[in-house]
């Protein structure tokens, strides 16, 4: 899922294992102040990746009579019911980004009361039936083998396609490509927490990985007296900055310098005033707590752009889905709610947008206690700049119908990953030409709608 190169991320991983971070930090290297990008404000995108393939069919359930009747009949014991309190209270929204908008009743999974509350405040948009596409695709075209994305239903392949923003082979992610165009080149432009992700990798932007649960635990990193540290700093910077005809050595030196700069920034974030927001103890919550600390640090430096990658595993629910998905969605809901509260605390709710991605959806037809790999899925976008509501439409819950690729409730997406990313990219500051030619590699042009409309 990530590039294996000697980058700042690689340096951090090695440094953490070898105890190198403390020694480097003690050199007193100050992170270079990034030059202002060609943007006049600060914004950040936070990708929350649900590894394994989250079952969107149970995360957001349509409650119109026709679909809900089919849903309960097909899903059987795996179906969620308001009477059994496995669905939260009914909501209704006018469908947007569709040819014929109608009022759509629906409900969120009962593990997500915090996100349901944020939806009620207008801070959550739900994007329905989105996935990997080369072009708009009908069932007849799918059956004829026309322009089908490669390696559907494969975890690693779909993870790469989602994060690359294209079904074509790509060594970079669409978040990293956005930062290539709009970022400052600073060491905090692209950061992954706990698990690396292709999403934040660009041609010029190389993501940093904070390992473990992504917690900033950098106490006790001063090792040498400051007077000696200053001398060592100057000497080491001069040495590493010197021209080196050996490409490998030059790259390693640059990575070492970048890593030193990041260590200093991480120390600054960790040493700042503690957030008053209380985060749960979940790994995802701790990742998002670190993101909030880094956003507070970076946003104070002036205009620029950042992308973050956080993740939660456990969504490959072939069995035991009823409890397993509840537990995972509960962690996501509580963690994101705490993150939104922290962003409010630091005054950054309008500048930061969090969005979900996952490998693929799950079959509407269950197996024994779970679901299997599918295709189109539902996703959530959260933030102060989000135009809350439902975007797109639920599939027709008919096995073998026009939306079902295989006869088991495998939804052919109606919205592409390119459209999803382009809507976020436009809010991030990219113009149409950037998005079409540089971020989404001339694949966005195949879709009539370039902006789904869920961002202000």
Backbone torsions as a table, in degrees:
resi	resn	phi	psi	omega
1	UNK	NA	-11.4	-176.0
2	UNK	-138.5	156.6	178.7
3	UNK	-72.5	135.1	177.7
4	UNK	-98.2	91.4	-179.5
5	UNK	-141.5	165.1	178.5
6	UNK	-81.2	83.4	-177.9
7	UNK	-114.6	-176.0	175.2
8	UNK	-59.3	-36.0	178.2
9	UNK	-61.5	-46.6	179.0
10	UNK	-61.7	-39.0	178.7
11	UNK	-61.4	-44.3	-178.7
12	UNK	-62.9	-42.4	179.9
13	UNK	-61.2	-44.4	178.9
14	UNK	-66.5	-40.9	-178.3
15	UNK	-63.1	-40.2	-179.3
16	UNK	-64.2	-38.0	-178.1
17	UNK	-72.5	-34.6	-173.2
18	UNK	-96.9	1.0	-178.6
19	UNK	73.0	21.8	-175.5
20	UNK	-77.1	-26.2	-173.6
21	UNK	-59.0	-41.0	-178.7
22	UNK	-61.9	-42.6	-179.9
23	UNK	-65.5	-42.7	-179.3
24	UNK	-65.9	-41.9	-179.9
25	UNK	-61.4	-36.1	-177.3
26	UNK	-68.1	-14.3	176.6
27	UNK	-69.0	-14.4	176.3
28	UNK	76.8	20.8	-179.9
29	UNK	-66.1	128.8	179.2
30	UNK	-96.3	133.3	178.7
31	UNK	-63.4	133.8	179.0
32	UNK	-63.9	135.5	177.7
33	UNK	-68.8	122.6	-177.2
34	UNK	-67.6	141.6	174.4
35	UNK	-68.7	147.5	-179.9
36	UNK	-64.0	135.5	176.6
37	UNK	-77.1	178.9	179.4
38	UNK	-80.2	38.5	176.3
39	UNK	-129.3	154.4	-173.7
40	UNK	-104.1	2.5	-176.8
41	UNK	-143.4	-177.3	178.6
42	UNK	-113.2	135.6	174.9
43	UNK	-146.5	153.3	177.2
44	UNK	-139.8	143.3	171.8
45	UNK	-110.4	133.0	178.5
46	UNK	-118.8	111.1	176.6
47	UNK	-86.9	119.5	176.5
48	UNK	-103.5	104.0	-175.1
49	UNK	-94.6	127.3	177.5
50	UNK	-99.6	96.6	-175.7
51	UNK	-71.2	134.1	175.1
52	UNK	115.0	-23.1	-178.3
53	UNK	100.6	86.6	-179.4
54	UNK	-67.7	141.0	178.2
55	UNK	-81.8	91.1	179.0
56	UNK	-64.4	-25.2	179.8
57	UNK	-61.4	-27.5	177.0
58	UNK	-103.4	-10.9	177.0
59	UNK	-75.9	-39.7	177.6
60	UNK	-133.3	116.8	-172.9
61	UNK	-112.5	123.9	176.2
62	UNK	-72.2	138.4	-176.5
63	UNK	-112.9	11.1	171.9
64	UNK	-65.8	151.4	-170.5
65	UNK	-56.9	-44.2	-175.5
66	UNK	-67.1	-52.9	-176.0
67	UNK	-68.9	-41.7	-177.0
68	UNK	-66.8	-34.2	176.2
69	UNK	-63.1	-44.4	178.0
70	UNK	-66.5	-40.0	-179.7
71	UNK	-58.4	-49.3	-178.0
72	UNK	-68.9	-36.7	-179.4
73	UNK	-66.8	-40.7	-176.7
74	UNK	-79.0	-41.7	-174.8
75	UNK	-80.0	-24.9	178.6
76	UNK	60.4	-127.0	-176.5
77	UNK	-67.7	-14.2	178.7
78	UNK	-86.7	-10.3	179.8
79	UNK	-69.3	146.6	178.2
80	UNK	-96.7	143.3	-175.4
81	UNK	-130.4	135.7	176.2
82	UNK	-63.6	-34.0	179.9
83	UNK	-65.6	-32.4	179.3
84	UNK	-90.8	6.6	178.6
85	UNK	60.1	31.9	173.0
86	UNK	-100.4	-0.7	169.7
87	UNK	-122.8	146.1	176.1
88	UNK	-78.3	176.9	-176.5
89	UNK	-58.5	146.1	-176.7
90	UNK	-63.6	137.6	171.3
91	UNK	-122.0	165.1	177.2
92	UNK	-142.1	140.3	-179.8
93	UNK	-143.3	150.2	174.5
94	UNK	-79.0	119.8	179.8
95	UNK	-59.6	137.8	179.8
96	UNK	-120.8	159.9	-177.5
97	UNK	62.8	36.3	175.6
98	UNK	-132.8	159.8	-177.4
99	UNK	-67.3	-37.5	-177.6
100	UNK	-127.2	87.9	-178.6
101	UNK	-62.3	135.7	175.8
102	UNK	-136.6	162.0	174.8
103	UNK	-76.4	128.8	-174.8
104	UNK	-121.3	109.7	172.8
105	UNK	-74.9	144.5	-178.9
106	UNK	-161.2	173.6	175.0
107	UNK	-150.8	150.3	175.4
108	UNK	-86.5	155.4	173.2
109	UNK	-54.3	143.4	-175.0
110	UNK	-66.4	-11.3	176.0
111	UNK	-80.6	1.3	-171.5
112	UNK	-122.6	45.8	-178.7
113	UNK	-64.3	-32.4	-179.8
114	UNK	-67.6	-42.6	178.0
115	UNK	-70.1	-33.7	174.7
116	UNK	-61.3	-40.9	178.0
117	UNK	-65.5	-40.9	176.8
118	UNK	-64.4	-35.9	174.9
119	UNK	-60.2	-42.9	179.1
120	UNK	-62.0	-24.0	178.1
121	UNK	-89.8	2.5	179.4
122	UNK	80.5	16.0	-176.8
123	UNK	-101.3	5.8	-178.2
124	UNK	-131.2	130.2	169.8
125	UNK	-113.1	141.0	175.1
126	UNK	-109.5	123.8	179.1
127	UNK	-102.4	117.8	-169.0
128	UNK	-97.9	137.1	173.2
129	UNK	52.8	64.0	178.9
130	UNK	-114.2	149.7	179.1
131	UNK	-178.5	-169.3	-176.2
132	UNK	-74.9	122.3	178.6
133	UNK	-143.1	149.9	169.4
134	UNK	-92.7	-29.5	-177.8
135	UNK	-162.0	166.1	172.0
136	UNK	-54.7	136.9	-167.9
137	UNK	-133.7	127.6	173.8
138	UNK	-94.9	167.3	178.1
139	UNK	-65.0	-37.7	178.8
140	UNK	-62.0	-40.3	177.3
141	UNK	-66.9	-39.8	177.5
142	UNK	-60.4	-46.5	-178.5
143	UNK	-66.3	-27.8	177.7
144	UNK	-84.5	-4.0	179.4
145	UNK	77.3	26.3	-176.7
146	UNK	-86.6	118.1	171.8
147	UNK	52.1	39.8	178.6
148	UNK	-81.2	132.3	176.0
149	UNK	-58.2	145.9	-177.6
150	UNK	-74.6	155.0	170.0
151	UNK	54.0	44.4	172.5
152	UNK	-61.0	149.5	175.5
153	UNK	74.0	5.0	178.0
154	UNK	-98.4	123.5	-179.0
155	UNK	-52.9	-60.8	-173.7
156	UNK	-63.5	-38.3	-177.9
157	UNK	-68.1	-42.7	-178.9
158	UNK	-72.3	-31.4	173.8
159	UNK	-60.8	-43.4	179.4
160	UNK	-66.6	-43.5	-179.3
161	UNK	-63.9	-42.8	179.3
162	UNK	-60.5	-47.1	-175.9
163	UNK	-75.8	-28.6	175.8
164	UNK	-75.8	-24.5	-177.9
165	UNK	78.3	16.7	-177.8
166	UNK	-157.7	144.1	173.9
167	UNK	-74.7	-13.2	178.3
168	UNK	-75.9	156.9	178.0
169	UNK	-60.1	132.5	-178.6
170	UNK	-150.6	135.1	178.2
171	UNK	-96.3	5.7	179.7
172	UNK	-131.6	163.8	178.6
173	UNK	-106.5	159.4	-175.7
174	UNK	-72.0	-23.6	172.8
175	UNK	-69.3	-43.9	177.7
176	UNK	-63.8	-37.8	179.1
177	UNK	-67.8	-34.8	174.1
178	UNK	-61.9	-42.4	-179.1
179	UNK	-70.0	-33.4	173.4
180	UNK	-52.4	-39.3	-175.3
181	UNK	-85.4	-33.9	-168.5
182	UNK	-120.3	-10.6	-175.4
183	UNK	-79.5	173.4	-178.6
184	UNK	-93.0	-15.8	-172.9
185	UNK	87.8	7.6	179.1
186	UNK	-74.4	163.1	-174.5
187	UNK	-73.2	-10.0	178.1
188	UNK	-104.9	13.0	-177.6
189	UNK	-65.5	-33.5	-174.7
190	UNK	-141.8	116.0	-174.2
191	UNK	-136.2	131.9	172.6
192	UNK	-108.9	143.0	179.9
193	UNK	-113.5	128.0	175.1
194	UNK	74.0	-53.6	-177.8
195	UNK	-130.4	133.3	179.1
196	UNK	-67.9	157.0	179.9
197	UNK	-145.7	139.4	177.2
198	UNK	-61.8	-28.2	-176.7
199	UNK	-48.6	-39.5	-173.6
200	UNK	-91.8	1.1	-178.0
201	UNK	-89.9	128.1	175.3
202	UNK	-119.9	-175.9	176.1
203	UNK	-69.3	-38.4	178.2
204	UNK	-108.4	-18.8	-177.1
205	UNK	-97.0	121.2	178.9
206	UNK	-116.7	121.5	-173.5
207	UNK	-70.4	147.4	173.1
208	UNK	-98.6	141.4	178.4
209	UNK	-111.8	124.2	170.7
210	UNK	-98.6	110.0	-170.0
211	UNK	-77.1	-173.8	-177.8
212	UNK	68.9	-137.2	174.9
213	UNK	-90.7	12.8	179.0
214	UNK	75.6	19.0	-177.7
215	UNK	-84.2	141.7	176.4
216	UNK	-84.2	97.8	-179.5
217	UNK	-125.2	77.2	-170.7
218	UNK	-115.4	25.2	-179.1
219	UNK	-68.0	152.8	174.9
220	UNK	70.8	31.6	-175.7
221	UNK	-94.0	-8.2	176.9
222	UNK	-81.4	125.9	-172.0
223	UNK	-121.7	-41.3	-177.6
224	UNK	-102.6	158.7	170.3
225	UNK	-60.0	145.1	-173.1
226	UNK	-61.4	-37.3	-179.3
227	UNK	-59.7	-43.9	178.2
228	UNK	-70.5	-34.8	179.4
229	UNK	-61.5	-39.9	-179.7
230	UNK	-61.8	-41.8	179.2
231	UNK	-65.0	-44.9	-179.9
232	UNK	-64.8	-37.9	178.3
233	UNK	-58.2	-51.9	-177.9
234	UNK	-60.9	-42.1	-178.6
235	UNK	-66.8	-43.4	-177.5
236	UNK	-69.5	-40.1	177.6
237	UNK	-61.5	-43.1	179.2
238	UNK	-62.6	-42.1	-179.1
239	UNK	-64.9	-46.9	-176.1
240	UNK	-74.0	-24.5	-179.3
241	UNK	-84.6	-11.6	-177.9
242	UNK	-65.1	147.4	178.2
243	UNK	-62.9	136.5	-178.8
244	UNK	-135.7	118.8	-178.0
245	UNK	-68.7	-17.1	178.6
246	UNK	-80.9	113.5	-174.9
247	UNK	-61.3	-42.8	-179.1
248	UNK	-63.1	-46.4	-179.7
249	UNK	-64.5	-40.5	179.6
250	UNK	-63.6	-40.9	178.6
251	UNK	-65.4	-42.0	178.8
252	UNK	-63.3	-40.5	178.5
253	UNK	-63.3	-43.5	179.5
254	UNK	-63.2	-41.1	178.8
255	UNK	-63.5	-38.7	179.3
256	UNK	-64.6	-43.1	177.4
257	UNK	-62.1	-44.6	179.2
258	UNK	-61.8	-40.4	178.0
259	UNK	-62.8	-39.2	177.5
260	UNK	-61.6	-42.9	179.1
261	UNK	-62.0	-41.7	-179.2
262	UNK	-66.0	-40.2	178.2
263	UNK	-55.6	-43.5	-179.3
264	UNK	-64.5	-41.9	178.3
265	UNK	-64.6	-40.2	179.0
266	UNK	-64.7	-38.6	176.9
267	UNK	-63.2	-41.2	179.9
268	UNK	-63.5	-40.6	178.7
269	UNK	-65.9	-41.5	-178.1
270	UNK	-70.6	-28.8	-176.4
271	UNK	-89.1	-2.9	179.0
272	UNK	-71.2	172.5	179.1
273	UNK	-58.4	139.3	-178.5
274	UNK	-65.2	142.8	174.3
275	UNK	-69.0	138.3	177.2
276	UNK	-79.6	-20.4	177.0
277	UNK	-62.3	133.0	178.1
278	UNK	-94.0	120.5	178.5
279	UNK	-97.5	143.8	173.1
280	UNK	-61.4	168.4	-178.6
281	UNK	-82.5	-0.7	-179.1
282	UNK	-60.9	152.6	177.7
283	UNK	-58.9	-42.9	179.3
284	UNK	-62.1	-41.1	-179.8
285	UNK	-62.6	-39.4	-180.0
286	UNK	-69.9	-34.6	173.9
287	UNK	-60.5	-46.5	-178.2
288	UNK	-69.3	-29.8	174.6
289	UNK	-63.4	-43.4	177.5
290	UNK	-63.8	-41.0	177.3
291	UNK	-58.3	-43.7	179.8
292	UNK	-61.7	-40.1	178.8
293	UNK	-65.1	-41.9	-179.5
294	UNK	-70.2	-36.4	176.8
295	UNK	-64.1	-42.3	177.9
296	UNK	-59.2	-42.5	179.6
297	UNK	-66.1	-49.7	-174.5
298	UNK	-70.7	-38.1	-176.5
299	UNK	-66.0	-22.2	178.3
300	UNK	-77.1	-13.1	-177.9
301	UNK	-86.4	-4.4	177.2
302	UNK	110.2	-167.4	-175.9
303	UNK	-57.1	148.5	177.8
304	UNK	163.5	-177.5	-178.2
305	UNK	-135.9	143.7	175.1
306	UNK	-135.3	150.0	169.1
307	UNK	-128.1	140.1	179.3
308	UNK	-126.1	152.4	177.1
309	UNK	-129.8	113.5	174.5
310	UNK	-120.5	161.9	-173.1
311	UNK	-152.1	157.9	175.7
312	UNK	-137.9	128.1	178.9
313	UNK	-96.1	-179.1	173.0
314	UNK	98.7	10.9	-174.3
315	UNK	-96.0	6.9	178.3
316	UNK	-86.2	77.3	-165.4
317	UNK	-96.6	71.2	174.0
318	UNK	-73.0	-21.9	177.1
319	UNK	-149.3	160.6	178.2
320	UNK	61.4	28.8	-172.5
321	UNK	-67.0	-36.6	-172.4
322	UNK	-52.2	-49.2	179.7
323	UNK	-84.6	-40.1	-173.9
324	UNK	-61.7	-45.5	179.9
325	UNK	-68.7	-38.4	175.7
326	UNK	-55.5	-46.4	-177.7
327	UNK	-64.9	-42.5	-179.8
328	UNK	-66.5	-45.4	-179.5
329	UNK	-67.2	-32.8	175.2
330	UNK	-61.9	-44.1	178.8
331	UNK	-64.5	-42.2	178.0
332	UNK	-61.5	-47.6	-176.0
333	UNK	-62.4	-48.6	-178.6
334	UNK	-67.4	-37.9	-178.4
335	UNK	-67.9	-45.3	-179.5
336	UNK	-66.7	-38.0	178.4
337	UNK	-62.5	-42.2	177.5
338	UNK	-64.3	-39.3	179.0
339	UNK	-62.2	-44.6	178.4
340	UNK	-62.5	-38.0	177.4
341	UNK	-64.9	-41.4	179.0
342	UNK	-65.1	-38.8	177.3
343	UNK	-63.3	-36.8	174.6
344	UNK	-65.0	-37.9	179.3
345	UNK	-62.0	-38.4	-177.6
346	UNK	-96.7	4.9	176.0
347	UNK	73.5	34.5	-174.5
348	UNK	-124.0	15.1	-176.4
349	UNK	-61.6	-35.4	-178.5
350	UNK	-77.3	-18.7	-174.4
351	UNK	-97.4	-7.1	-173.7
352	UNK	-126.3	129.5	177.6
353	UNK	-123.6	127.4	177.3
354	UNK	-104.4	138.7	179.5
355	UNK	-142.4	152.0	-177.9
356	UNK	-98.6	149.5	167.3
357	UNK	-138.8	156.2	176.4
358	UNK	-153.4	165.5	-173.2
359	UNK	-55.9	-48.2	-177.6
360	UNK	-173.5	176.7	173.5
361	UNK	-82.8	-170.4	178.9
362	UNK	-123.0	157.6	178.8
363	UNK	-63.2	140.2	173.8
364	UNK	-66.1	-38.8	176.7
365	UNK	-75.8	122.7	-176.4
366	UNK	-81.3	167.2	165.3
367	UNK	-103.6	-152.1	-179.1
368	UNK	-79.9	90.1	175.1
369	UNK	91.9	3.0	-179.3
370	UNK	-158.1	-157.1	-179.1
371	UNK	-140.3	164.8	-177.3
372	UNK	-111.3	172.9	-177.7
373	UNK	-62.4	137.2	178.3
374	UNK	-135.2	-137.0	-169.3
375	UNK	-141.6	-95.9	-176.8
376	UNK	-58.3	146.2	-173.8
377	UNK	-145.9	168.0	176.0
378	UNK	-104.0	144.9	-179.9
379	UNK	-134.0	161.0	-177.3
380	UNK	-117.8	141.3	174.8
381	UNK	-123.7	127.9	-171.3
382	UNK	-128.4	134.2	175.5
383	UNK	160.6	167.7	-179.8
384	UNK	-70.1	-22.3	179.4
385	UNK	-93.3	3.8	-178.1
386	UNK	-81.5	140.4	171.2
387	UNK	-93.5	99.0	-172.1
388	UNK	-61.0	155.6	177.6
389	UNK	138.3	-169.3	178.3
390	UNK	-105.8	132.8	-178.6
391	UNK	-124.1	130.3	-172.4
392	UNK	89.0	-156.4	179.5
393	UNK	-150.6	155.4	176.8
394	UNK	-68.9	149.6	174.4
395	UNK	-64.9	163.1	169.5
396	UNK	-76.8	114.1	-174.2
397	UNK	-76.5	60.4	177.3
398	UNK	-118.0	116.9	178.0
399	UNK	-62.9	127.0	-177.7
400	UNK	81.3	3.0	-179.3
401	UNK	-77.3	-170.1	-174.1
402	UNK	-67.0	-22.3	179.9
403	UNK	-94.0	-8.9	-172.0
404	UNK	-100.4	117.6	-176.6
405	UNK	-74.2	-31.8	-168.4
406	UNK	-124.6	-8.2	-176.3
407	UNK	95.1	1.3	179.6
408	UNK	-117.2	11.3	-176.5
409	UNK	84.4	47.3	176.8
410	UNK	-104.3	100.3	-168.0
411	UNK	-77.1	128.6	171.1
412	UNK	-73.6	121.9	-175.3
413	UNK	-61.1	145.7	174.3
414	UNK	-103.0	-15.1	176.9
415	UNK	-126.0	136.4	-175.8
416	UNK	-92.7	159.6	173.1
417	UNK	-59.3	-33.2	179.2
418	UNK	-63.7	-42.4	178.3
419	UNK	-66.6	-40.4	177.3
420	UNK	-58.3	-53.8	-177.9
421	UNK	-66.4	-36.4	-178.2
422	UNK	-66.7	-35.6	177.9
423	UNK	-63.7	-42.1	175.9
424	UNK	-69.8	-38.3	-179.5
425	UNK	-65.0	-35.9	178.2
426	UNK	-65.3	-43.0	175.7
427	UNK	-61.6	-35.4	-178.1
428	UNK	-68.0	-21.8	176.3
429	UNK	124.8	0.0	-179.2
430	UNK	-81.7	142.8	176.8
431	UNK	-91.7	176.5	-173.9
432	UNK	-59.8	-42.4	-179.2
433	UNK	-64.5	-43.6	177.3
434	UNK	-57.5	-47.1	-175.9
435	UNK	-65.0	-44.3	-174.3
436	UNK	-74.7	-43.1	-171.9
437	UNK	-94.9	-30.9	-172.4
438	UNK	-110.8	-36.7	-177.1
439	UNK	-86.7	-44.2	-176.5
440	UNK	-114.0	20.0	164.0
441	UNK	51.3	47.2	175.7
442	UNK	63.1	19.8	176.7
443	UNK	-98.8	-17.5	179.2
444	UNK	-68.6	-29.0	-176.5
445	UNK	-60.4	-23.7	-179.0
446	UNK	-75.2	-6.2	-178.5
447	UNK	-113.7	127.8	-174.3
448	UNK	-62.5	-40.7	-178.2
449	UNK	-93.9	119.0	-178.2
450	UNK	-96.1	-21.0	-177.7
451	UNK	-132.8	112.8	-177.0
452	UNK	-68.9	-26.4	172.7
453	UNK	100.0	10.1	-177.0
454	UNK	-87.7	4.9	176.9
455	UNK	-117.5	141.4	175.3
456	UNK	-73.9	NA	NA
